[in-house]
Amino acid sequence: MADRHLSRMRVTLIAAFVLVLLVMITLITLFTINAHRHVGADYLAFASDIVRVQQDGVQLRLAIESLEENPEPLHQQQLQRALSVIASRLESTRHAIRNVQLAPVDYRHVHREFDNLDALLPRLEALASGSLEDEESIEELKWLALEFDDSLAYAYSELHELVHAAAAQQRQLMGWLNWTLILLGALLLLFIAGLLLAMDKIFGQKRALERLSATDEVTGLNNRRALLDTAGRALALARRSHQPVSLALIDFDHFKRINDEHGHPNGDRVLKQFADTLQEMIRQTDTVARIGGEEFCLLMPNTERNGAMELCERIRSTIATLPLEAIDGQPALTVSIGIATTHGDSDASFNTLYSQADHALYEAKVKGRNKTITYKRQLQAI
Ligand SMILES: Nc1nc2c(ncn2[C@@H]2O[C@H](COP(=O)(O)OP(=O)(O)OP(=O)(O)O)[C@@H](O)[C@H]2O)c(=O)[nH]1
């Protein structure tokens, strides 16, 4: 049952982890694809560059007007300078477009306009560096310059808009990035919280299992297995510190009658009441366990034979007069007790102690029950 629960929890945890992983991978992939173009681009700087180069068209027009009014070499030189500035700015704008990585589909028409400018520029430069003494050449230069200026203005204004749109996308992307990070953080927290809860549950179940495997369910006392652990430790400690350890086996007399006359459930209640009474009478360092049907074992570390005898006698006489709640509050039971003691200098094992106490218990039963007998080389009865 617990195994099934644990493996279900394991599957849930793995599924949660895979889900979180998938969500993270999807979000990161989507983000990376979109962010690739935008994240590193400085659209703001590019936009202000474009505003600056838009002034080139104004310079060109001014140079043409001056040349028209007064076709002097000085104005011709101004025109040549303006054209050379435009040429180099066109080149650096192209370079900037490649750097900000605008999607080619978005700026295809701008690109076409740039090609047109590329075609017009050499013609303009040739005219501007030729002889401009007759009106016809100036007129041709003027119209070509106007066509060039139109194209330039269109290209730059389109580009400006594209860059603004890209900057808006970049801002939106950053917003998404924030939300993505918040979502990932929340998922991670959820996952960690789930993991902690699951671990808490697992450890809780483990503790409950340990408790159950060490406890007798009728009386709530330690069971045989828990007693063996405790006794092993107590005996090892006693050997090291040369202290005595006593062990008592307590067995009800004619318990069968209780079951027969009052029913098994009432028999259980009697066992429980006895266990509670026993717990109240012993020291904190003592351990009591139910090791069989109606047989109990009391481990008394650091207790000599006389001390054990005194306590067990008190137990025996208390039980003999104990009103049993499950059977009309009447005292109706006695116990027989066998005690064995190991001294500090002895290295008796639990099994030895147990069989000595069992031997003494057998003697108590044979000698008429309701007795406490300590195991000695010759058994000693009270
Ligand atoms: N109610 C209840 N009875 C139990 C439990 N375990 C064992 N018993 C009963 O305890 C009785 C033990 O019977 P016996 O071994 O003959 O011992 P006894 O009747 O106490 O007689 P002596 O020990 O010889 O004095 C049986 O009737 C078992 O059914 C239990 O968990 N609950």
The ligand as an SDF file (V2000), in Angstrom:
LIG
                    3D

 32 34  0  0  0  0  0  0  0  0999 V2000
   -7.9380  -10.8330   23.8290 N   0  0  0  0  0  0  0  0  0  0  0  0
   -6.7780  -11.2950   23.4290 C   0  0  0  0  0  0  0  0  0  0  0  0
   -6.4040  -12.5250   23.8180 N   0  0  0  0  0  0  0  0  0  0  0  0
   -5.2290  -13.0040   23.4120 C   0  0  0  0  0  0  0  0  0  0  0  0
   -4.3740  -12.2530   22.5980 C   0  0  0  0  0  0  0  0  0  0  0  0
   -3.2610  -13.0030   22.3740 N   0  0  0  0  0  0  0  0  0  0  0  0
   -3.4400  -14.1870   23.0290 C   0  0  0  0  0  0  0  0  0  0  0  0
   -4.6280  -14.1780   23.6640 N   0  0  0  0  0  0  0  0  0  0  0  0
   -5.2440  -15.2060   24.4500 C   0  0  0  0  0  0  0  0  0  0  0  0
   -4.4820  -15.4770   25.6150 O   0  0  0  0  0  0  0  0  0  0  0  0
   -4.7760  -16.8030   25.9990 C   0  0  0  0  0  0  0  0  0  0  0  0
   -3.5300  -17.5030   26.3720 C   0  0  0  0  0  0  0  0  0  0  0  0
   -3.8960  -18.7710   26.8190 O   0  0  0  0  0  0  0  0  0  0  0  0
   -2.8640  -19.7350   27.4900 P   0  0  0  0  0  0  0  0  0  0  0  0
   -1.5910  -19.7450   26.7050 O   0  0  0  0  0  0  0  0  0  0  0  0
   -3.5650  -21.0360   27.7390 O   0  0  0  0  0  0  0  0  0  0  0  0
   -2.5540  -19.0610   28.8230 O   0  0  0  0  0  0  0  0  0  0  0  0
   -3.4540  -18.6550   30.0270 P   0  0  0  0  0  0  0  0  0  0  0  0
   -4.8910  -18.9100   29.7600 O   0  0  0  0  0  0  0  0  0  0  0  0
   -3.1400  -17.2820   30.4270 O   0  0  0  0  0  0  0  0  0  0  0  0
   -2.9910  -19.6440   31.1070 O   0  0  0  0  0  0  0  0  0  0  0  0
   -1.5870  -19.6330   31.8780 P   0  0  0  0  0  0  0  0  0  0  0  0
   -0.6400  -18.7370   31.1510 O   0  0  0  0  0  0  0  0  0  0  0  0
   -1.1470  -21.0410   31.8650 O   0  0  0  0  0  0  0  0  0  0  0  0
   -1.8750  -19.1400   33.2350 O   0  0  0  0  0  0  0  0  0  0  0  0
   -5.5040  -17.4460   24.8100 C   0  0  0  0  0  0  0  0  0  0  0  0
   -6.8760  -17.5660   25.1010 O   0  0  0  0  0  0  0  0  0  0  0  0
   -5.3130  -16.5000   23.6760 C   0  0  0  0  0  0  0  0  0  0  0  0
   -6.3990  -16.4830   22.7760 O   0  0  0  0  0  0  0  0  0  0  0  0
   -4.7910  -10.9620   22.2030 C   0  0  0  0  0  0  0  0  0  0  0  0
   -4.0930  -10.2260   21.4820 O   0  0  0  0  0  0  0  0  0  0  0  0
   -5.9740  -10.5220   22.6240 N   0  0  0  0  0  0  0  0  0  0  0  0
  1  2  1  0
  2  3  2  0
  2 32  1  0
  3  4  1  0
  4  5  2  0
  4  8  1  0
  5  6  1  0
  5 30  1  0
  6  7  2  0
  7  8  1  0
  8  9  1  0
  9 10  1  0
  9 28  1  0
 10 11  1  0
 11 12  1  0
 11 26  1  0
 12 13  1  0
 13 14  1  0
 14 15  2  0
 14 16  1  0
 14 17  1  0
 17 18  1  0
 18 19  2  0
 18 20  1  0
 18 21  1  0
 21 22  1  0
 22 23  2  0
 22 24  1  0
 22 25  1  0
 26 27  1  0
 26 28  1  0
 28 29  1  0
 30 31  2  0
 30 32  1  0
M  END
$$$$
